[in-house]
Amino acid sequence: MKKITIYTDGACRGNGKENTIGAYGIVLMYNEHKREIKKAVRNTTNNIMELTAVIEALKILKEPCEVQLYSDSAYVVNAINNKWIDSWLKNGWRTSSKEPVKNRELWEKLIELLSYHHVKFIKVKGHSDNEYNNRCDKLANEAMDEMLKNEV
């Protein structure tokens, strides 16, 4: 099984407001190969972008892989590592406070990908000294800047 390292980051300008712009950045590494991906979208949230980054990164892999996935998103990493997803499934997609789980469709896509790949989620501190996390943040911001520039 190929061993892949992935860094992801999602971002959203105006999170929680109307007419937001969001984006994600991905750095995928396999042996000496490195691939960078970025994409911006309108009307989203930071959490959606964080989740989408992980999903899109895993979708790129053409065969089952052993993945070390680094993210600064507590939302994503904790949902996996603290087994929140297991609780959501057991509780009919309800949180511990009995509210519907937000972004369920994205979580379902991620669960499907996790059944295909062996993924270890590793939390990194955002906006600190991690080279690849910083690169993902830069890619996401570049994607948003490019979208805004093209809309003018």
C-alpha positions in Angstrom: 0.0 0.0 0.0 1.4 3.4 -1.0 2.2 5.8 1.9 0.9 9.3 1.2 1.2 12.5 3.2 -1.5 15.0 2.8 -1.8 18.5 4.3 -5.2 20.4 4.0 -6.6 23.7 5.0 -9.9 25.4 4.5 -10.7 29.1 4.8 -13.7 31.4 4.5 -13.9 35.1 4.4 -17.1 36.4 6.0 -17.8 33.1 7.7 -21.3 33.1 9.1 -22.4 35.9 6.9 -24.0 36.1 3.5 -22.1 36.1 0.2 -19.0 34.5 1.6 -16.0 33.3 -0.3 -14.2 30.2 0.8 -11.4 28.0 -0.5 -9.2 25.1 0.3 -5.5 24.3 -0.3 -4.0 20.8 -0.5 -0.5 19.6 -0.5 -0.2 15.9 -1.5 3.2 14.1 -1.2 4.3 10.7 -2.3 8.0 9.9 -2.2 9.7 12.7 -4.1 6.4 13.8 -5.8 4.4 16.8 -4.6 1.1 18.1 -5.9 -0.7 21.3 -4.9 -4.4 21.9 -5.4 -6.5 25.0 -4.6 -10.1 25.9 -5.3 -12.4 28.7 -4.3 -16.2 28.8 -4.0 -19.0 31.2 -3.1 -21.5 30.9 -0.2 -19.8 28.5 2.1 -18.4 28.2 5.6 -15.0 27.5 7.1 -16.1 24.1 8.3 -17.4 23.1 4.9 -14.1 24.2 3.3 -12.0 22.2 5.9 -14.1 19.1 5.3 -14.1 19.6 1.5 -10.3 19.9 1.5 -9.9 16.5 3.1 -12.5 14.9 0.8 -11.0 16.3 -2.3 -7.5 15.2 -1.3 -8.6 11.7 -0.6 -10.6 11.5 -3.9 -7.4 12.2 -5.9 -5.9 8.9 -4.7 -6.5 6.2 -7.4 -6.0 3.2 -5.2 -6.2 2.4 -1.5 -3.4 4.1 0.3 -2.0 4.5 3.8 -2.4 8.3 4.5 -1.1 10.6 7.1 -3.4 13.5 6.9 -2.5 16.8 8.6 -5.1 19.5 9.3 -5.4 22.5 11.6 -9.2 21.9 11.8 -10.2 20.7 15.3 -13.7 20.1 13.8 -12.4 17.5 11.3 -9.7 15.9 13.4 -11.7 15.6 16.6 -14.7 14.2 14.7 -12.5 11.3 13.6 -10.0 10.9 16.4 -12.6 11.4 19.2 -15.1 9.1 17.4 -17.8 11.8 17.2 -18.8 10.2 13.8 -19.5 6.9 15.5 -21.8 8.6 18.0 -23.5 10.6 15.2 -24.2 7.3 13.3 -25.4 5.6 16.4 -27.7 8.5 17.3 -29.2 8.8 13.8 -27.0 11.8 12.7 -27.8 13.7 15.9 -25.2 15.5 18.0 -25.0 14.9 21.8 -27.3 17.9 22.2 -29.9 16.1 19.9 -29.4 18.6 17.1 -29.0 17.4 13.5 -25.3 17.0 12.5 -24.3 19.9 10.2 -22.7 19.0 6.8 -24.0 15.5 7.0 -23.6 14.9 3.2 -19.9 15.8 3.5 -19.4 13.6 6.5 -21.0 10.7 4.6 -18.6 11.2 1.7 -15.7 11.2 4.1 -16.8 8.0 5.8 -17.0 6.4 2.4 -13.4 7.4 1.5 -12.2 6.3 5.0 -13.5 2.8 4.2 -11.3 2.8 1.1 -8.1 4.4 2.6 -6.3 3.9 5.9 -6.1 7.4 7.2 -4.4 8.7 10.3 -5.6 12.2 11.2 -3.0 14.5 12.8 -3.9 17.9 14.2 -1.4 20.7 13.6 -1.5 24.2 15.0 -2.8 26.6 12.4 -0.8 29.7 11.4 2.3 28.7 13.2 5.6 27.2 12.0 4.4 24.2 10.0 5.6 24.7 6.4 3.0 22.6 4.6 0.0 23.8 6.7 1.2 27.4 5.9 1.4 26.5 2.3 -2.1 25.1 2.3 -3.4 28.4 3.9 -1.5 30.4 1.2 -3.0 28.3 -1.6 -6.6 28.8 -0.1 -6.0 32.5 0.1 -4.6 32.7 -3.4 -7.7 30.8 -4.7 -10.0 33.4 -3.0 -7.9 36.3 -4.3 -8.0 34.9 -7.9 -11.8 34.4 -7.7 -12.3 37.9 -6.5 -10.0 39.3 -9.2 -11.8 37.4 -11.9 -15.2 38.6 -10.7 -14.3 42.3 -11.3 
